[in-house]
Amino acid sequence: MVKENISNLSKEDKDKYRVIFTSSGIWERIQYFRGMERIMCDMIENPELPRRLLGICTDFWVSFIEELSSVRGEIDAIYMFEDWGTQNDAMISPELWREFFGPQYRRITSAAHENKMDFWLHSCGKVTKLIGEFIDVKMDLINPYQSGACGYEEVSSRFAGKVAFLTTVDTQTTLSHGSKEQILAECARLEKWGTEKGGLIIATYGFDIPEENERLVFDYFLKKGKLQNYLF
């Protein structure tokens, strides 16, 4: 199917950056197996079980990526979806994440990089405590749509230039029902997530967001005159 879709691309489309959107990766998948509350308890009371489940899920994704070796160089990134944050904090501590999930994600990112693909992770909520972990396992791009919850200044001071961000102003507050002044003020704070060499990709969100608010964000960055730093 992937080969067929690539062969049907127009010449113009073949020159574009191409991403495979997947579904839940390993964290959300083991929640489907056991339930969120139970899997949280398992990590403390019965740690071998989540390790086995994570190994099975990771084996699947590594095999999936390896199957794409036949189109190596034709796919630029694989995009995975895992919500790691609540409204107020990461769902688990960095220590637990490092113990259970870090080695598994590193297997997946290594498989992607061996296939000449970047690895993208969507993760909503306040994931600030885990961004350093994401970087350590060689993720190339992080997509945290709740940028305000993550903390504009904390993220820019700690992580700008270390990983790429695909985002916009906070989707659950400002972008959804903020004033023009509030949106533009957050654009100025969000801008610092990028550097002179890039690293910030402005994205649309779409879900229950007024179109005029999305346009305000795009127009702000278009007017900066630094289009080499932003991909729309």
URVEN-V741449 format. One record per backbone hydrogen bond with DSSP energy under -1.0 kcal/mol. CO is the residue of the C=O (numbers start at 0). NH is the residue of the N-H. If there is no record, write none. Layout:
co={CO & CO}
nh={NH & NH}
//
This chain:
co={0 & 1 & 2 & 3 & 5 & 9 & 12 & 17 & 17 & 19 & 22 & 25 & 26 & 27 & 28 & 29 & 30 & 34 & 35 & 36 & 37 & 38 & 40 & 40 & 41 & 45 & 46 & 47 & 48 & 49 & 50 & 51 & 52 & 53 & 54 & 55 & 56 & 57 & 58 & 59 & 60 & 61 & 62 & 64 & 65 & 67 & 68 & 70 & 75 & 76 & 77 & 78 & 79 & 83 & 85 & 88 & 92 & 93 & 94 & 95 & 96 & 96 & 100 & 101 & 102 & 103 & 104 & 105 & 106 & 107 & 108 & 109 & 110 & 111 & 112 & 117 & 118 & 118 & 119 & 120 & 121 & 123 & 124 & 126 & 129 & 130 & 131 & 132 & 133 & 134 & 139 & 140 & 141 & 142 & 144 & 144 & 145 & 146 & 150 & 151 & 152 & 153 & 154 & 158 & 163 & 164 & 166 & 169 & 172 & 173 & 178 & 179 & 180 & 181 & 182 & 183 & 184 & 185 & 186 & 189 & 190 & 194 & 197 & 198 & 200 & 205 & 209 & 210 & 211 & 212 & 213 & 214 & 215 & 216 & 217 & 218 & 221 & 225}
nh={4 & 5 & 6 & 7 & 8 & 13 & 15 & 75 & 76 & 78 & 80 & 29 & 30 & 31 & 32 & 33 & 34 & 38 & 39 & 40 & 41 & 42 & 43 & 44 & 45 & 48 & 50 & 51 & 52 & 53 & 54 & 55 & 56 & 57 & 58 & 59 & 60 & 61 & 62 & 63 & 64 & 65 & 66 & 67 & 68 & 70 & 71 & 73 & 117 & 19 & 119 & 21 & 121 & 90 & 125 & 85 & 96 & 97 & 98 & 99 & 100 & 101 & 104 & 105 & 106 & 107 & 108 & 109 & 110 & 111 & 112 & 113 & 114 & 116 & 115 & 77 & 139 & 140 & 79 & 142 & 81 & 84 & 126 & 129 & 133 & 134 & 135 & 136 & 138 & 137 & 163 & 120 & 165 & 122 & 146 & 170 & 149 & 150 & 154 & 155 & 156 & 157 & 158 & 161 & 141 & 200 & 202 & 174 & 176 & 177 & 182 & 183 & 184 & 185 & 186 & 187 & 188 & 189 & 190 & 192 & 193 & 197 & 194 & 164 & 166 & 208 & 213 & 214 & 215 & 216 & 217 & 218 & 219 & 220 & 221 & 222 & 224 & 228}
//
